Amino acid sequence: MPTVIEPFRIKAVEPLRMTTPEERRRILEAADWNLFRVAAEDILIDLLTDSGTGAMSAQQWAGIMRGDESYAGARSWYRFRDRVRELTGFDHIIPTHQGRAAERILFSCLGVRDRVVVSNTHFDTTRANVEFLGGRALDLPTPEALRPGEIHPFKGNIDLQALVDVLDDDAIDVACVILTITNNSGGGQPASLANIRAASEISRSRAVPFFLDACRFAENAYFIKLREEGYADRSVESIARETFSLADGATFSAKKDGLANIGGFLGSNDDRLAEQEEALLILTEGFPTYGGMAGRDLEAIAVGLREVVEEDYLRYRTASVAYLGNGLAAAGYPIVQPPGGHAIYIDAGAFLPDIPPRAFPAHALACALYLEGGIRSVEIGTLMFGGTDPATGEERTAPLELLRLAVPRRVYTKSHIDYVLEVARAVAERREGVSGYRIVEEPAQLRHFTARLAPLA
């Protein structure tokens, strides 16, 4: 049938609190115009992130009741380890409480100080972990990624020629290459298996470790099945296994394609590196058979890693995100095309051309959507990636001013998305009244999380 329905039934519900425009203005002003500072109960539709915000299945909740909370060698650890190893093929599976912990451990053990980490595009915590440890994060997205409205099946690809040029430059000391799938900062766009394989071969031929930031590996594998020649008859799980086989290791946040509310892992095939990683894990996260997670969380992830590769789920997931994207495009919003797997990215720089990057047009649009209808989203632009470049001391801006509307997994129905589209249409009709913002106070790293802002008008 042409209608793509949710491949599940709703078993529990959570009430939403309705607010008035006057209440929302008071709430946002009290939060210093930063949506991260707004209490969740004051949000009607929360599209801030898809990280850890999904609904778990009955089988995952059953697994939680089965959780073994033994400190060392719990049954839940072995179920978690075996499923991750079956899916990825990595020799060493190191559990962490979430993806950014895996990033910190990996970059600490690789020794990135005064060295370069290359990616298709680093996301915020990945970049911050590299820079905090004294390294430089270098993005090499495919040229199509910088043209939001252009249709291209794999805008998450890394620029292979640029990668060769960097790795062959004797003046650049590259600690590793890490490919993000799907490319979150680049519009949630997938990377092709051909591109991943080529990037792996280029890196390995130059003795540079090649890793995956695999938070959304299943969505990436599903796009490969749909769009890349030769994979239509392959299962998503087999495509995912082939993808992981091309890497020396991976970081993973189970809050995305683990379908869980917390957790992650660091995978590796290097015995010596894994030994160093485990030592740091014990120091800051926990024993190697729990890594900062409860046994019940290990169980939920083990189940989630089976459910996430089910094609009925992935068909529903990508179709529902595309429905939001197509609706926004019809309402006059320029979006990153084609729609990605977990979110829709509005080109706020094009939508609000009178607001310059340093006045944060995507943040301005996020505030407008909240004031109009209680919708929370997140800026992926100069507020997130700007500030002072630690390597050069210069003020930097983002290549694109994007607003991300990330759809939590198995949470919202079609009517919720229809409401989002109604609010978006109302904001579009009054876009001339949307003004920019300035920063009043900011931290040294990841300023978008806690910065205090004020409207310019």
N, C-alpha and C positions, 0 to 999 in steps of 0.2 A: 504494500500500500504506500502511496506517496507521503502520508503523514508519518513522521518519525516519532514514535512515542517513547516515553521513559521506560527502559527495560527493567522496571522495578515497581513495587507497590509501596505506598507510604505507610509506615507502621507507628511512627511517633511524630508529634508536631510540637513546634515551639512558637509561642505567640509573638507577634511583632507589635511594637508600640508606635502608634501614629502621633505625629507632631505637627504643629502649625508652622507656617513660614516665620512668624514672629518668634516662636520658640527656637527654631533652628538658627535664626540670626543671633539670638542671645547665646546659644550653645557654642556656635562657631567663634564668636567674639571672645567668649570666656576661654576657649581653647587656643587663643592666639592665632586663629585662622589656619591652624594645622589640623587636618583631618585625622592624623594619627593620634592626636590628643583628645579626640571626641570619644566619649563612652559608647560602647557597642549598643547599649540599650537605647541610645538616641539616634541610631541608624535604622532606616527602614529596609533598604536593599543594600547589602554590603558587598561591593565589588572591589574592595581594596586589594585583596589578594586571594589566590586559590591555594595558598600554602597553609595546610593544616586546618582549613575551614570547611572541608567536605563532610558529608554524612557517611557514617560507617554502616556496613551491611549487617544483617542478622548473624551471618557466619563470623564476622569480625567480632561482634559483641559476644558470641559464644566462645570465641577464642580468648577474649579478655577474662572470662570466668575460668578458663583453663590455665591462665597464666601461672607460671612457677616463679616465685620471687626469691629463690635461692640465690645467694650472693655469687657463687661460682658454679659453673657447669649446669645451669638450670635446663630443664627439658625444653623450655621456651626458646632458649638460645640455640639449641641444636636444630629446632624446627626452622627458626629464622635463618641460621647459617646455611642449612641445606637448601632452602628455597632460593636464597640469593646466589649461592654457588651454582645451582642448577640453571638459573637464568643468565648469569653473567660469565660463568666459567673461571672466575678469578680464584687463584690459589688461596689468597688471604682475604678474609672478610672481617673488617674491624667495625663494630657498631659504634655509632655516635648519637648524641641526643638530637641533632639535626644537621643539615647540610653544611652550615657555616662552620661548625666544629670540625667537620671533615676537611674543609678548605684550610682552616688554620693549621691543623696537624700536618697536612700534606705540604703546604708551603714552608712551614717551619722546618720540616725534615729535608726538604729539597734545598734549603738554604738560598732563598731568593734575594737576600740583601745585595744591593748594587747589581742586580741581574734583571732580566726581562722575562715576563710571563706573557705568552702570545695566545690570543683567543680570537674566535670569530666575533664575539662581543662579550666582555666581562659584565656580569650583573653587579649590583651594588655591593653586596657583601664580599663577593669574590675579589673585586677591585680593592675594596677597603682592606681585606686581609693581606693582599700583596703589598699595598702601599704602607700599611702599618708595620710590616716586617722589613721595610726598606727597599722593596723592589719596585719595578715599573710595570704597569699593566698596559699592554699594547693590543689594540683592537685592529683586526684585519678582516672586516666584513666584505662579502662579495659586493661589487659595485651596485648591483640591483637593490641591495638592502637600503641604500640611501635614497632610493626613489620610491616613496611610500605608495603612490597610486599605481605603479607599474605591476602588471601581473607576471609573476614568475613562480614556478612551482617550488623552488628551493632557495628562498632568499635568506635562509639561515646558514648557507654555505660560508666557508672561509675562502678568502681570496688566495688561491694556490700560488700564483706567480709572486704575489707580495710575500707569502710565507717563504718561498724559495729565496727571495732577495734578502729577507731578514736573517734567515738561518745561514746564508752564505756570506753574510757581512761579518768579517773578523772583528769589527769594532763593537759588535753587539753580543753580549753573553746571555744566551737564552737558557733559563732554568728548565722550562718545559713549555709544551703547547697543550692547552686545555680547550676542547671544543664543547660549546654549550648546546645541548639538544633537548627540546627545541630552543632556538635563540631568543631568550626572553626579552632582552633589551632591544633586540632587532625586530620586535613586533610579533613574538611568539611563532616565528617562522621555522620550518624544518630544514635540516641539512640532508642532502641525498647520501645514500650509501656509497656512491661513486666518489663523492667529495670527501667523505670521512675516510674511505680507504686510501685515497690519494694523499690526504693530509698525514695519515699514519705512515705511509711509505716514505714521504718526504722527511718527516721527523726522524724516523728510525734509521734511515740511511745516513743521517748526520749525527746519530747517537744522542738525539734529544728525546727525552721521555714524552710520550703522547698519552694524554688523559682525556676522559670525558667528564663533563658536568652533566650527569645523566638524569636530572630531576624529572624530566618529561620524556623519558626514553620511549614509553609506549605510544604516546601521541606521535612522536617522531617516526616510529616504526610503522604506524598506521598510515601516515602520509606517504611513506616510501611505498607501501603496498598499493596505495591509490594512484600515485603519480609517477613512480619510477619504473621504467620498462624492465620487464622480466621478473617482477615481484608480485604481480596480481594474484597468483595462485599459491603464494607462500603464506604461512600463518604469521601473525604478528609476533608471536613468541620466537619463531625461528629467525625472523628478521632482527629482532632485538638481540638474540644470541650472536648472530653474525656481527652486529654492530659492536657489541662488547668485545668480541674476539680481536678487533682491530686495535684495541687500546692496551696500554701497559697498566692501567688502573682507572678508577673512577671515583668521583665524589657523588653522593646521592642524598637528596632530602626526601625522606619517605612521606613528607607532608604534601607532596605533589602526586606523582604516579605510584606512590606506595599506598594511596587511599587512606592514610592514617592521619591522626591529629598531631603526632610528634614522631621524631626519630629520623635515622639516616644511617649511612654506612660509608666506609672508605674501603675500596677494593684495590688489590695490588697483586702483581705477579712477581715482584722483586722481593726475595727473601730478606735481604739486608735492610731495604727500605721499610718493609713491613715490621721488622723488629724494632726499628727506631720509632715508627708510628705507634706501635703498641706501648712502648715505654712512655711516650708523651701522653697517650690515652689514659694510662693508669694515673699519671700525675694530675690530670685536669678533668677527666671525664668519668673514669671508673674502671673496674676490672674488665679485661677483654671479652668476657662473656655476657656483659650487659651494657657497657659503654655509656652510662648515663641514662639508660632507659629502664623502665620497669618490665618485668617479664610479660605482663599483660600487653604492653606496647609491642614487644617482639612478636607476640602471637598475632596481633592485629595486622602488623606489616606483612608477616608471612602469608596470611590469607589475602591481604590487599594486592600483593604481588602476583597472585593468581587471577584475581578478578579483573585487574587493570588491563590484561591482555585479551580479555574476551571481546570479540569483535562487535557483538550487539551493543555493549557498553560504549565502545569507541565510536561506533557509528552515531549513536545518540549524542555523545559528547561533542563531537566535531560539528554535527548538524545544528545543535542548539547554540553553539558559539557563532556559527555562520549566520543563523537566524538573527542574532543580535547585530552582527556586522552589517548584513544586508539592510536591516531596518534603519540603522544609523546612516548608511550611505544614501538611502532613499530620502532621509530627512535633511540631506544636504551636508552631512559631515564627511570630510575627506578622511578615509581610514587607510591603514596599512593593508594593502591587498596582496594576495587573497587573504581572507580571514584565517587566523591561526588556530591552534588547537585548544588553548586555555583562556584566551582573552582577545578582546578587540582593542586596537590601538588607534585613537583618533589623532590625526595630525593637527594638533592645536595651534602650531605656528602658522599653518595655512588657514585654519578656521578663524583665528583671531590675529590677522596680520598686523594690526596696529599696536599690538603689545610685543615689545622686543624680548629677546631671550632672557635678559637680566631682570625683566619684570615678570617672568615665569608664566607664560600664557597657558600652559597645561594646568598649572596649579590654579590659575584663575578660573579655568573652565571647571575644574573639580569642585571648587567652592560654589560656583554657580549651580551645578547639578545638585549639590547638597541643599543649598538654600531653596531651590525650586521644589525638590521632591524627596529629600532625605536620603539620597543615593551617595554612597562613599566610593571613591575611586582613587587612583594614585598617579601622580606626575612621574613620567620617565623622561626627564629633560634636564635643563640646566640647574634646577633646584637639587635634583638627585646627583647629577654628575658634574656640576660646576664647582666653583670655588677655586682655591689656589692649588695649582699643580705642584705637588711636593718635589717633583724632579726639576722643574724649571723656575718655580716661584711665580709663574705668570697666571693671570686669571683665565680660566677656561670656561667654555660653553659646550653644551652637548651638540652633537651633529644634527639631531632632530628634537623637536619639542612635542613629545607624545603624551597623551593621556591614556592610561591603561584601565580598562574595565575587565577585571579578571573574574571569571565565573566559577564559584565553588562547585565542587563535584557532587552531584546527586542532591542538591539543596533546593534550588529554585525551579518553579514550574514555568510553563509558557506564559501564563498570565502575569507573573512577576516580570518577565522580560518585556512583555507588552507595556507594562507600566513604566519601565525604564525608558522605552522608546517614546512614550507620551511626554515624559518629563524632558527628554532630550529635544523633542520638537518644540516645546515651550521655550526652552533656553535658546534654541536657534533663532526663534522669532525675535528675541530681545538681545541678540549678541552684541549690539552696539553699546549696550549699557554695562558690559563686563569690563572691569578695569584690572590692571596688573597689581602685583604685590611687591613689597620689599621685605628684606630680612631685618628683624630687630635684634635677634640674638641667635647664635648658632654654635654648635660644638665643632671640634676639630675634624671628626670623622662622621660619615653617614648623617649629614646635617638634616636631611629631609625628615628623619624620624622624630626629632625633638625640637627643631628650630621654631622660634617664635616669629611670626610674621605680622604684617599690617597691610591693609589695602592702600594703594597709592591715591585713590580718590574715594 
